[in-house]
Amino acid sequence: MDLRIGVYVCDCGANIAGTVDVGQVVEFARGLENVAVAREYKFVCSDPGQDLIKKDIQELKLNRVVIASCSPRLHELTFRRTMASVDLNPYLMEMANIREQVAWVTEDKDLATVKAKALVNAAVKKVGGNQPLETKEVPVNPATLVVGAGIAGIQAALEIANSGNRVYLVEREPSIGGHMAQLDKTFPTLDCSA
């Protein structure tokens, strides 16, 4: 299957466009191998921005997407849902963080633009190797193994057991209590540590 990559570069208002020459980044992206379309949009994460991506996926038969915008921590799920809504596997998408990693940390517009181009180039190359992934559910054994029967291990085992789950407490020494059991008395009460 031939790669058909769509690249979307976000202005993010002045957050990105104030430091990065977004138009230059888009022109650069248009010249990259396998890029079918590259677009600039004011807020790619907005509903109209997402609609633009959906429309291009359907009309231009895109099979990979690169979003150059803010941190994936902020909008990765947004864009994965966008792709899934038009039946494109959501894992055939990459994000280039040109807000936090470029615009917010680089004052020189020319250097920021060069760095943004480099991140977009890397994302385009990476997305070409992405494979479709499927979400699977597997059964989980809720039993817990606690290694070490010192004070912390004993307390953890008790908390887990009191929540209704099975616990296996393992200690390598012949007795429990860890370093605490080696002490004669505890401060400040002088209680017996055992």
N, C-alpha and C positions, 0 to 999 in steps of 0.2 A: 504494500500500500504506500502510495506517495504521501509524504508529509505535507500538510497544508496548515501552516501556523499563522495564527492571528496575534498581533502584538498591540496592546492597548496601554498607552502612556498617559497617566493621570497628571493634570495640573495641580490637583489638590488645592484649588484656589491659589493663593500665593505661597502656600507651604512648599511646593516643589517648583512651580513656575517662577517664583521670585528669585530662585538661585540657579536653576537648571534651564538651559535653552531647550525646552521640550520639543519644539519644532525640529531642531537639529537631531535630537534623539530619534524622533519618528522617521525622519529621512534616512538616518543611518540604519534603522531597523528594516526599512523597506528594501534595502540592498542586501540583507542577510539571506543566506541560502534557506530555501523552503518557506520563507515568509510570504504568505499570500496577501496579507493586508496588515497595515500598521496605521493606527489612528491615535490622535490626541483627543482627550475629552476632559472637561473641567473637573468633574467628579465621577470617576468610573464606577465607584461603589454605589452611586445613586441609582434609583429605579430606571431612569432613562439610560444611564451608562450600562447597566446590566442588560437592558433591552437591546442596546446596540450590539453587545457581544452575542446575545441569543440570535438576533437577526443575521449577523455575519456567519455564525456557525451553520445556520440553516441554509442561507442563500449562497454562501461562498464555499460550502462543504468543508469547513475547517475541521481538523481532527486533533489539533493541539492549540493551546492558548497560553500566552505569556501576558501577565499583568505587571506593569512597572508602576508602582504606587507606594503606599505606606507599608508598614510592617505586616507580614502574614499573620501575626498574632491578632491583629485587628480585624482583617477582612478575608482571611483565607477561606473560612467556612462560607462566607457570603458568596464568593466566586465559585466554590465547589458546588454549592446549591444551584447557582446560575447554570452551570454546565449540565448538571444532572437534570434540570428542568427541560432541557432540549435533547435529552438522551445521549449526551456525550459523557463518557466516563470521567468523573470529577478528578481523577488522579492524572489526567493528561493535561494538567495545568501547572505552571510554575509562576512564582511571583518574584519580581526583582524589587527589593526594598530601596527605592531611590529617595524616600523622604528621610527616614532616620539615618540611613547609612551614607547619604550623599548631601541632600539639601540642608539638613539640620547641622551638619558637621563640617561643611566646606563653604568658606566665604567667597572664594574666587569662582565666578560664574563659568569661566572657561575650564578650569580644573573640574568643577562639579559636573559639567556637561560631558567631559571625557570619561569621568568615573561612571556616570549614569549609562553611557554607551557601553562601557565594559560590562556592567552588571546585566544590561539587556542582552548583550551578545552571549554571555555565559548562560542566562536563562533560556535563550533560544536553543543553544546547543544542548543543554540538559534536557529540555522538554522533548527533544527529538528521540531521546533514549527511554523516555518514560513508558511503562507498560500499564495497561488497564488493571486495576485492582478491584477486588470484590470484597465487601464487608461480610464477615462470617461470624456466626455466634457458635461458641463451643461451651460445653458444660464445664463448670469449675467446681473443684472439690474445696469446700470452704474450711476444711481443717487447717490448722496452723501449727507450724513447727517453731518453737522458741529454743534457740541454742544458747545455753548458758543459764544456770540456775542461781545467779547472783541476785541481789536485791531487785535490779531492774528486770531481769528475766522472770523472776517469780511474780512481780507486780504485773508485768505484761500478760503472763499466762493467766493470772487471776482475772484481769479485766476481760480478756477474750472469753474465758470460760463463763464468766458472769453474763456475757452477752448472748450465751446460748450456743456457742460454737465449740467444737472439739479442739483440744490443744494437746500437743505432744511437747513436753518439756525435757530437754536433753542436757545432761551435765557430764563432763569428762572426768571430774574429780569424784571421789567416793562419797562426798557429802555436799549438800547444797549450802548456799549462803554466800559463796564467793569470798571476796576479800573481807567483807563485813564479819563473816564468821571467825576470822582469824584475830579479831580485836577482842580485848578483855572487856572494856567498857566504852560507852559512847558519850560524847560531849554534847551538850552541857549537863545532861541529866544523870550521867554516870550509870545508865541502865546497862544490864548485861547484854552484849551484842548478840549473843546466841539466841 
